[in-house]
Amino acid sequence: MEYSLLMTFINASGDKVNLSISGVKQDITEPQVSTLMDTIIAKDVFLSKGGSLASKYGAQLTQRQTTKFSLA
């Protein structure tokens, strides 16, 4: 199974901005996600149309399972 983390931030103009990371470990914790989001905001490496990311809004971990069929 593949896991992805969707983080939602509020930018300087008050708009929501989503950032998705695929391939995260399934046992990532809420404090780890919060720390990651704080680091992303502090480093100010992402810029959106509404300016820099200013605060955290939310996050969610999604799992995706793929089943391949052998059709011979």
C-alpha positions in Angstrom: 0.0 0.0 0.0 1.1 3.5 -0.7 0.5 6.4 1.7 0.4 10.1 0.9 0.2 13.1 3.1 -1.9 16.1 2.1 -1.1 19.2 4.1 -3.2 22.3 3.9 -1.8 25.7 4.7 -3.1 29.3 4.8 -1.0 31.7 2.8 -0.4 35.4 3.5 -3.5 36.5 1.6 -5.7 34.0 3.6 -6.2 31.4 0.9 -5.8 27.7 1.4 -2.8 26.0 -0.3 -2.4 22.2 -0.5 0.9 20.4 -0.6 1.0 16.6 -1.1 3.8 14.2 -0.4 3.6 10.6 -1.6 5.5 7.6 -0.2 5.3 8.6 3.4 5.5 5.9 6.1 2.2 4.6 7.4 3.0 5.1 11.0 3.7 8.9 10.8 2.3 10.6 13.8 0.3 13.8 14.3 3.2 15.5 16.2 5.6 14.6 13.3 3.2 16.1 10.7 2.8 19.2 12.8 6.5 19.6 13.2 7.0 19.1 9.4 4.4 21.8 8.6 6.0 24.2 11.1 9.4 23.6 9.4 7.9 24.2 5.9 6.4 27.5 7.2 9.6 28.5 8.9 11.9 27.7 6.0 9.6 29.7 3.6 10.6 27.7 0.6 7.2 27.5 -1.1 5.5 30.5 -2.6 1.9 30.5 -3.7 -0.1 33.1 -5.7 -1.2 34.6 -2.4 2.3 34.8 -1.0 4.2 32.8 1.6 2.7 30.0 3.6 1.6 31.6 6.9 -0.1 29.0 9.1 -1.3 25.4 9.3 -4.9 24.5 8.4 -5.1 20.7 8.4 -3.5 17.5 7.2 -4.6 14.0 6.2 -3.0 10.7 5.5 -4.4 8.7 2.6 -3.7 5.1 1.7 -4.0 3.7 -1.7 -4.0 0.1 -2.6 -3.4 -1.1 -6.1 -4.4 -4.6 -7.4 -2.8 -5.7 -10.6 -4.4 -8.3 -12.7 -2.4 -10.7 -14.9 -4.4 -11.0 -18.1 -2.6 -13.6 -20.2 
